Amino acid sequence: MDKELLVNSSPTSVEIALIEDRKLLELHTQSNDVEFSVGDIFLGQVKMLRPGLNAAFLDVGKRKDAFLHYTDLGPQIKSVQKFTKQLVNNQLKGHLLDQFEMEPDNEKNGKIDKVFAKRQYVLAQILKEPISTKGPRLTCEINLPGRFIVMTPFRNTISVSKKIVSPEERNRLKVLIESIKPKNFGFIIRTAAEGKKVADLHDEVSNLTNRWKTIAEELKKSNSKPGKILGEVDKTKGLLRDILNDSFNKIIVNDKDLYESVKTYLSNVAPESAKIVHHYKGKRPIFENYGVKKQIKSAFSKTPTMSSGAYLVIENTEAMHVIDVNSGPKTQKTDQESSALKVNLEAAKEIARQLRLRDLGGLIIIDFIDMRKKENKALLYTKMKEFMHEDRAQHTVLPLSKFGLTQITRQRVKPELKINTMEVCPSCNGSGQIEPTQLLPDEIERNVNLVVEAFPKMNMTLKVNPFVYSYLKKGIVNKQMTWFWKHKKWIKLQQDSDFLLTEYKFYNKFNDEIRIGD
């Protein structure tokens, strides 16, 4: 199985595509001007208490106030408050918790106004990014994730991922972490830690302890001013940290600086994987070269189509996402039950992909094609859970209801990824009318004269639709030769099947467009 990660960096954003067997499974984007990211740690100040909601709104130094519900405080909230207060007031020496006296656990079903007072400071972490008009959601249960383990300050517990099934390995990892962990710090052992040596885990504990030291130092320097204390690693490194395993074949990055950064990061956290990082130097955009651009356009349409001809209709509402499965015109109609099962199984696989790709969260209702046999319904339910198994977001899949509907709940931590695949016609600019095609050769001729006159020494390329390309190259004494004799300059012709019939553009030797009239 080929598993690749493509990273497309531009001045305004970074796009990351996860490809499996040349099929796009996940697409992540991060704008350079993003204010909040899941995992960022802030010093917040209580701005409003809302006992009716059992929640508080915190000023975190940004335009939007953050939301903190009582259920996200965590049992150790009193210790977090005490630690924050002591550091903000510069009353605590050191950054570890070995000399810190822990407070009693908070009651599970209490009231927010019994825990917080207005204008009080507290250390908090982004749990969910802003969605729609809502600000970010916070938690006071701080987690510092690494590749093999997650550090949880103010806790002394050690837990192991359920995906590590061997009792001997679970016990080995527990004993190992217990022997090297600092006091009053808990740890969650991730699946990637299975089989790792003491040195690997010790290095990660040291790295996470240093991050905690940075938090303590930043709190001391905060001058009681709300704001970001520690940012999560960027999207590229965070994704590598969370999903990188031995099944990856390539990581391809188009930007030289980001390539060096990723390679350095992997050399530190996973030296054996540094060799699979490659710098893309091709002339075509990286997503276009690997077929990702085309997959994005087909996958993010309102009606994504499958290879059998069946298709989905995806509708979004404020409360839920609704997906309708349609058999399409190509589907065999001989045996209705087996045909329905075949389409439903194909649709289930595509739906699992679509949920990851679009990052749909909340309640998802799927209307599969009706089936009569109970065993077919049971098989579809089993396969749906199987297809969803690789999804890292927390989710629950319910069996088919008597109406043939499947309900899925999926964790939502950031806004749904929406990509508008519709394009304004470059020929008519959305008006529905174009200039007569008979006048196109004269228009091209006129603009060739303008461009050559404006840039007499520049090497240039004229890119056109394949039909126009054939017309311009027709005959021995064709248009291209005529231009050469007239201007004493060779204008390179290039065809592009993405261009509409009347669309054409001029480019310089650096592949930058020469705009007529600029």
Helices and strands as residue ranges (DSSP letters): E 3-9, E 13-20, E 23-31, E 41-50, E 55-59, E 66-69, G 70-72, H 77-88, G 112-114, E 121-128, E 137-139, E 144-145, E 149-153, E 158-160, H 167-180, E 185-189, G 191-193, H 198-221, E 227-230, H 235-243, E 250-253, H 256-269, G 271-276, E 277-279, H 286-289, H 292-299, E 311-316, E 320-326, H 336-358, E 362-367, H 374-388, E 395-397, E 405-410, G 437-439, H 440-454, E 460-464, H 466-472, H 479-487, E 492-495, E 504-508, E 513-514
